[in-house]
Amino acid sequence: MSDKNEGALNSLTGIVDGLYADLDKGNIPAMEVALRSKRNIEFNPGTGVWNYGSLTSARTAKTVKGAMMLLRTVYTADFIKGMLESNKSSTLREMYYISEGWNNAKFQTQDESVILAEDLEILTGYMREDFKLRPEEDGARIYGDLTLTELTRKGEKKKMNCIDDVGDSGYGIPYNVGPEKIEFKNCNAKFVIAIETGGMFDRLVENGFPERHDALLVHLKGQPTRGTRRFIKRLNEELGLPITVFTDGDPWSFRIYASVAYGAIKTAHISDYLATPAAQFIGITPSDILNYDLPTDKLTDKDKGALNAELSDPRFKDEFWENEIQAMIGMGKKAEQQALAKYGLDFVTDTYLPEKLTDMGIL
């Protein structure tokens, strides 16, 4: 067991011991956890990311619901202890089904298992990866002139270049992207484009954009996984690569950028580990819709609600975002990345991206 895994286990044991100590003293067991909402995120000027503030919510045995959550906490800690001691791992979904054997402590929904895993991260200061809990979803695809080594399950370091040694789909990163797992050996790329959609990622690969402009492409696959965001942060901090985020032009895509640059609300306790505040937005904006006369779709009621919610989200409190969000609400329209194909399959790589990247001083 690694020192980090052992530290995570000791922290979990401390939480359980605290609950039992409450019972021994005749007190009602309870835990205080940071409130996970936009009301409780604060900007950290030292790191440039958003973290949780001082507001908390209680997990207490005063209510049946609270008592069940504490019971699940004890069972989950014991389950994690078993994995750490046997050097095995589990997905959150597997843990949800395993809980069927926990009698009254079983999870009613998978969301409950996810929430509890996040609670334990907040309470211990360790990552769920340190608990041997891994995500169900795959991480990003990477394409560009980056050479790295990945530690295999057999304990061997496998070296590969993310153009020469991969197919058109690129290199798929694992859920654990820490330096103990992946080491960067050499990089001839000059900047990163993190791309929301697979179609646009493939377009840039097919058009030879990475080779022509020394770019490293990262396919975000929609809302990026934690491993993807951590990988992007490492590229920025360790290799000094500028990060750009290329998304659709809609409220949900704005949130994709925010999760990369500022930190997501649900993972604000680890924004220092995941967020890249230097990331710049080159996605489709309302200004682009007008300037490039792009094909659009009407905003749905859900879209409008999301945009209005972003106006009260502290992460979007700057002149650029407030103007763009208000403009989108005013025009009542949104557009996809693929709308740029109106001008041909080469327009995005020959005109749109070079213009934006030049304006940013990257090209």
HUGI-V231486 format. One record per residue. N is the residue number from 1. RES is the residue in one letter. PHI is phi as a letter, one per 20 degrees, with the letter a starting at -180 (none if undefined). D_LAST is the distance of its C-alpha to the last C-alpha in Angstrom with 1 decimal. Layout:
n=N res=RES phi=PHI d_last=D_LAST
n=N res=RES phi=PHI d_last=D_LAST
This chain:
n=1 res=M phi=none d_last=46.0
n=2 res=S phi=f d_last=43.0
n=3 res=D phi=f d_last=43.3
n=4 res=K phi=f d_last=40.9
n=5 res=N phi=f d_last=42.9
n=6 res=E phi=f d_last=46.1
n=7 res=G phi=f d_last=44.8
n=8 res=A phi=f d_last=43.9
n=9 res=L phi=f d_last=47.4
n=10 res=N phi=f d_last=49.1
n=11 res=S phi=f d_last=47.3
n=12 res=L phi=f d_last=48.4
n=13 res=T phi=f d_last=51.9
n=14 res=G phi=f d_last=52.0
n=15 res=I phi=f d_last=51.3
n=16 res=V phi=f d_last=54.1
n=17 res=D phi=g d_last=56.4
n=18 res=G phi=f d_last=55.8
n=19 res=L phi=f d_last=56.8
n=20 res=Y phi=f d_last=60.0
n=21 res=A phi=f d_last=60.8
n=22 res=D phi=g d_last=60.8
n=23 res=L phi=f d_last=63.3
n=24 res=D phi=f d_last=65.4
n=25 res=K phi=e d_last=65.6
n=26 res=G phi=n d_last=66.5
n=27 res=N phi=e d_last=63.3
n=28 res=I phi=f d_last=61.2
n=29 res=P phi=g d_last=58.1
n=30 res=A phi=b d_last=54.8
n=31 res=M phi=c d_last=51.1
n=32 res=E phi=d d_last=48.7
n=33 res=V phi=c d_last=45.1
n=34 res=A phi=g d_last=42.2
n=35 res=L phi=f d_last=42.0
n=36 res=R phi=e d_last=39.0
n=37 res=S phi=b d_last=38.1
n=38 res=K phi=f d_last=35.7
n=39 res=R phi=f d_last=38.7
n=40 res=N phi=c d_last=38.3
n=41 res=I phi=d d_last=34.7
n=42 res=E phi=c d_last=33.8
n=43 res=F phi=f d_last=30.6
n=44 res=N phi=d d_last=30.5
n=45 res=P phi=f d_last=28.8
n=46 res=G phi=f d_last=29.0
n=47 res=T phi=d d_last=26.8
n=48 res=G phi=m d_last=25.0
n=49 res=V phi=c d_last=26.5
n=50 res=W phi=d d_last=29.5
n=51 res=N phi=c d_last=32.7
n=52 res=Y phi=f d_last=36.3
n=53 res=G phi=e d_last=38.6
n=54 res=S phi=e d_last=42.3
n=55 res=L phi=f d_last=43.7
n=56 res=T phi=c d_last=45.4
n=57 res=S phi=c d_last=47.3
n=58 res=A phi=e d_last=50.5
n=59 res=R phi=d d_last=51.5
n=60 res=T phi=c d_last=55.2
n=61 res=A phi=f d_last=58.3
n=62 res=K phi=f d_last=60.0
n=63 res=T phi=d d_last=58.9
n=64 res=V phi=f d_last=59.3
n=65 res=K phi=f d_last=55.6
n=66 res=G phi=f d_last=54.7
n=67 res=A phi=f d_last=57.2
n=68 res=M phi=f d_last=55.9
n=69 res=M phi=f d_last=52.3
n=70 res=L phi=f d_last=53.7
n=71 res=L phi=f d_last=55.7
n=72 res=R phi=f d_last=52.6
n=73 res=T phi=f d_last=50.9
n=74 res=V phi=f d_last=53.7
n=75 res=Y phi=f d_last=53.6
n=76 res=T phi=f d_last=49.8
n=77 res=A phi=f d_last=50.0
n=78 res=D phi=f d_last=52.7
n=79 res=F phi=f d_last=50.7
n=80 res=I phi=f d_last=47.7
n=81 res=K phi=g d_last=50.1
n=82 res=G phi=f d_last=51.4
n=83 res=M phi=f d_last=48.0
n=84 res=L phi=f d_last=47.0
n=85 res=E phi=f d_last=50.3
n=86 res=S phi=d d_last=50.1
n=87 res=N phi=l d_last=46.4
n=88 res=K phi=d d_last=45.7
n=89 res=S phi=c d_last=43.2
n=90 res=S phi=b d_last=43.3
n=91 res=T phi=e d_last=41.2
n=92 res=L phi=f d_last=41.9
n=93 res=R phi=f d_last=43.4
n=94 res=E phi=f d_last=45.7
n=95 res=M phi=f d_last=46.9
n=96 res=Y phi=g d_last=47.7
n=97 res=Y phi=f d_last=50.0
n=98 res=I phi=f d_last=51.4
n=99 res=S phi=f d_last=52.5
n=100 res=E phi=g d_last=55.0
n=101 res=G phi=e d_last=57.2
n=102 res=W phi=e d_last=57.0
n=103 res=N phi=l d_last=59.7
n=104 res=N phi=f d_last=59.3
n=105 res=A phi=e d_last=56.0
n=106 res=K phi=f d_last=54.2
n=107 res=F phi=f d_last=51.0
n=108 res=Q phi=e d_last=51.7
n=109 res=T phi=b d_last=48.1
n=110 res=Q phi=f d_last=45.0
n=111 res=D phi=g d_last=43.4
n=112 res=E phi=f d_last=46.0
n=113 res=S phi=f d_last=45.0
n=114 res=V phi=f d_last=41.3
n=115 res=I phi=f d_last=42.4
n=116 res=L phi=f d_last=44.7
n=117 res=A phi=f d_last=42.1
n=118 res=E phi=f d_last=39.8
n=119 res=D phi=g d_last=42.9
n=120 res=L phi=f d_last=43.5
n=121 res=E phi=f d_last=39.9
n=122 res=I phi=f d_last=40.4
n=123 res=L phi=f d_last=43.9
n=124 res=T phi=e d_last=43.2
n=125 res=G phi=n d_last=39.7
n=126 res=Y phi=d d_last=39.0
n=127 res=M phi=e d_last=36.7
n=128 res=R phi=f d_last=38.3
n=129 res=E phi=f d_last=36.9
n=130 res=D phi=f d_last=39.3
n=131 res=F phi=e d_last=42.1
n=132 res=K phi=m d_last=41.3
n=133 res=L phi=e d_last=40.4
n=134 res=R phi=d d_last=37.5
n=135 res=P phi=f d_last=35.9
n=136 res=E phi=f d_last=37.0
n=137 res=E phi=e d_last=33.5
n=138 res=D phi=f d_last=31.0
n=139 res=G phi=e d_last=27.8
n=140 res=A phi=f d_last=24.3
n=141 res=R phi=d d_last=23.1
n=142 res=I phi=c d_last=20.4
n=143 res=Y phi=b d_last=18.6
n=144 res=G phi=q d_last=16.3
n=145 res=D phi=e d_last=16.8
n=146 res=L phi=c d_last=18.7
n=147 res=T phi=d d_last=22.3
n=148 res=L phi=b d_last=24.8
n=149 res=T phi=d d_last=28.5
n=150 res=E phi=c d_last=30.4
n=151 res=L phi=f d_last=34.0
n=152 res=T phi=e d_last=36.2
n=153 res=R phi=f d_last=39.4
n=154 res=K phi=e d_last=41.4
n=155 res=G phi=n d_last=39.8
n=156 res=E phi=d d_last=37.8
n=157 res=K phi=e d_last=34.2
n=158 res=K phi=e d_last=32.5
n=159 res=K phi=e d_last=29.4
n=160 res=M phi=b d_last=26.7
n=161 res=N phi=d d_last=23.3
n=162 res=C phi=e d_last=21.5
n=163 res=I phi=c d_last=20.9
n=164 res=D phi=f d_last=23.8
n=165 res=D phi=d d_last=26.4
n=166 res=V phi=c d_last=25.9
n=167 res=G phi=e d_last=26.5
n=168 res=D phi=f d_last=24.3
n=169 res=S phi=f d_last=24.9
n=170 res=G phi=n d_last=23.3
n=171 res=Y phi=e d_last=24.7
n=172 res=G phi=e d_last=26.8
n=173 res=I phi=e d_last=26.8
n=174 res=P phi=f d_last=30.3
n=175 res=Y phi=f d_last=31.5
n=176 res=N phi=e d_last=31.7
n=177 res=V phi=d d_last=28.4
n=178 res=G phi=f d_last=29.7
n=179 res=P phi=f d_last=29.3
n=180 res=E phi=f d_last=32.9
n=181 res=K phi=d d_last=31.9
n=182 res=I phi=c d_last=28.3
n=183 res=E phi=d d_last=27.0
n=184 res=F phi=e d_last=23.5
n=185 res=K phi=d d_last=24.1
n=186 res=N phi=b d_last=20.9
n=187 res=C phi=b d_last=17.2
n=188 res=N phi=d d_last=14.7
n=189 res=A phi=f d_last=12.1
n=190 res=K phi=d d_last=9.2
n=191 res=F phi=a d_last=9.2
n=192 res=V phi=d d_last=11.8
n=193 res=I phi=d d_last=12.4
n=194 res=A phi=e d_last=16.1
n=195 res=I phi=d d_last=17.6
n=196 res=E phi=f d_last=21.0
n=197 res=T phi=d d_last=22.6
n=198 res=G phi=f d_last=23.6
n=199 res=G phi=f d_last=23.3
n=200 res=M phi=f d_last=19.7
n=201 res=F phi=g d_last=19.0
n=202 res=D phi=f d_last=21.1
n=203 res=R phi=f d_last=19.4
n=204 res=L phi=f d_last=16.0
n=205 res=V phi=f d_last=18.0
n=206 res=E phi=f d_last=20.0
n=207 res=N phi=e d_last=17.3
n=208 res=G phi=m d_last=15.8
n=209 res=F phi=f d_last=12.4
n=210 res=P phi=f d_last=12.5
n=211 res=E phi=f d_last=13.5
n=212 res=R phi=f d_last=11.2
n=213 res=H phi=d d_last=7.9
n=214 res=D phi=l d_last=9.7
n=215 res=A phi=d d_last=10.1
n=216 res=L phi=d d_last=13.4
n=217 res=L phi=e d_last=15.2
n=218 res=V phi=c d_last=18.0
n=219 res=H phi=e d_last=20.6
n=220 res=L phi=f d_last=22.2
n=221 res=K phi=l d_last=25.3
n=222 res=G phi=m d_last=25.8
n=223 res=Q phi=f d_last=26.8
n=224 res=P phi=f d_last=25.5
n=225 res=T phi=f d_last=28.1
n=226 res=R phi=f d_last=28.6
n=227 res=G phi=f d_last=27.7
n=228 res=T phi=f d_last=24.3
n=229 res=R phi=f d_last=23.6
n=230 res=R phi=f d_last=24.9
n=231 res=F phi=f d_last=22.8
n=232 res=I phi=f d_last=19.5
n=233 res=K phi=f d_last=20.8
n=234 res=R phi=f d_last=21.6
n=235 res=L phi=f d_last=18.1
n=236 res=N phi=f d_last=16.9
n=237 res=E phi=f d_last=19.9
n=238 res=E phi=e d_last=20.8
n=239 res=L phi=d d_last=17.6
n=240 res=G phi=m d_last=15.5
n=241 res=L phi=e d_last=12.8
n=242 res=P phi=f d_last=11.0
n=243 res=I phi=d d_last=12.8
n=244 res=T phi=c d_last=12.1
n=245 res=V phi=c d_last=15.2
n=246 res=F phi=d d_last=15.5
n=247 res=T phi=c d_last=19.2
n=248 res=D phi=f d_last=21.8
n=249 res=G phi=d d_last=22.8
n=250 res=D phi=b d_last=26.1
n=251 res=P phi=f d_last=27.7
n=252 res=W phi=f d_last=27.8
n=253 res=S phi=f d_last=24.1
n=254 res=F phi=g d_last=23.6
n=255 res=R phi=f d_last=25.9
n=256 res=I phi=f d_last=23.9
n=257 res=Y phi=f d_last=20.9
n=258 res=A phi=g d_last=23.5
n=259 res=S phi=f d_last=25.0
n=260 res=V phi=f d_last=21.7
n=261 res=A phi=e d_last=20.8
n=262 res=Y phi=d d_last=24.2
n=263 res=G phi=o d_last=26.7
n=264 res=A phi=e d_last=29.1
n=265 res=I phi=f d_last=32.5
n=266 res=K phi=f d_last=34.5
n=267 res=T phi=c d_last=32.8
n=268 res=A phi=f d_last=32.5
n=269 res=H phi=f d_last=34.8
n=270 res=I phi=c d_last=32.0
n=271 res=S phi=g d_last=28.9
n=272 res=D phi=g d_last=28.5
n=273 res=Y phi=e d_last=28.3
n=274 res=L phi=d d_last=26.2
n=275 res=A phi=e d_last=23.9
n=276 res=T phi=c d_last=20.4
n=277 res=P phi=f d_last=20.3
n=278 res=A phi=e d_last=16.7
n=279 res=A phi=f d_last=15.6
n=280 res=Q phi=d d_last=13.8
n=281 res=F phi=e d_last=15.1
n=282 res=I phi=c d_last=13.2
n=283 res=G phi=f d_last=16.6
n=284 res=I phi=f d_last=18.8
n=285 res=T phi=d d_last=20.3
n=286 res=P phi=g d_last=23.4
n=287 res=S phi=f d_last=21.3
n=288 res=D phi=f d_last=19.4
n=289 res=I phi=g d_last=22.9
n=290 res=L phi=f d_last=24.0
n=291 res=N phi=f d_last=21.0
n=292 res=Y phi=d d_last=20.6
n=293 res=D phi=l d_last=24.4
n=294 res=L phi=e d_last=24.1
n=295 res=P phi=f d_last=27.2
n=296 res=T phi=c d_last=28.6
n=297 res=D phi=c d_last=31.3
n=298 res=K phi=f d_last=33.7
n=299 res=L phi=f d_last=33.5
n=300 res=T phi=e d_last=36.3
n=301 res=D phi=f d_last=38.6
n=302 res=K phi=f d_last=37.0
n=303 res=D phi=f d_last=33.5
n=304 res=K phi=f d_last=34.9
n=305 res=G phi=f d_last=36.6
n=306 res=A phi=f d_last=33.4
n=307 res=L phi=f d_last=31.5
n=308 res=N phi=f d_last=34.5
n=309 res=A phi=f d_last=34.6
n=310 res=E phi=f d_last=30.9
n=311 res=L phi=f d_last=31.9
n=312 res=S phi=d d_last=34.3
n=313 res=D phi=e d_last=32.0
n=314 res=P phi=f d_last=31.1
n=315 res=R phi=f d_last=27.7
n=316 res=F phi=d d_last=26.7
n=317 res=K phi=e d_last=28.3
n=318 res=D phi=b d_last=25.5
n=319 res=E phi=f d_last=25.0
n=320 res=F phi=g d_last=22.0
n=321 res=W phi=f d_last=23.8
n=322 res=E phi=f d_last=27.2
n=323 res=N phi=f d_last=26.0
n=324 res=E phi=f d_last=24.3
n=325 res=I phi=f d_last=27.3
n=326 res=Q phi=f d_last=29.8
n=327 res=A phi=f d_last=28.1
n=328 res=M phi=f d_last=28.3
n=329 res=I phi=f d_last=31.9
n=330 res=G phi=f d_last=32.6
n=331 res=M phi=e d_last=31.4
n=332 res=G phi=m d_last=32.8
n=333 res=K phi=c d_last=30.2
n=334 res=K phi=c d_last=27.5
n=335 res=A phi=b d_last=25.2
n=336 res=E phi=e d_last=23.9
n=337 res=Q phi=g d_last=20.5
n=338 res=Q phi=f d_last=22.4
n=339 res=A phi=f d_last=23.3
n=340 res=L phi=f d_last=20.1
n=341 res=A phi=f d_last=22.1
n=342 res=K phi=g d_last=24.2
n=343 res=Y phi=d d_last=22.0
n=344 res=G phi=o d_last=22.2
n=345 res=L phi=f d_last=21.0
n=346 res=D phi=e d_last=17.7
n=347 res=F phi=f d_last=16.7
n=348 res=V phi=f d_last=14.8
n=349 res=T phi=e d_last=12.7
n=350 res=D phi=e d_last=12.5
n=351 res=T phi=c d_last=12.3
n=352 res=Y phi=f d_last=12.4
n=353 res=L phi=f d_last=9.6
n=354 res=P phi=g d_last=7.0
n=355 res=E phi=f d_last=8.7
n=356 res=K phi=f d_last=8.9
n=357 res=L phi=f d_last=5.5
n=358 res=T phi=f d_last=4.7
n=359 res=D phi=g d_last=8.1
n=360 res=M phi=e d_last=7.7
n=361 res=G phi=n d_last=5.7
n=362 res=I phi=e d_last=3.8
n=363 res=L phi=d d_last=0.0
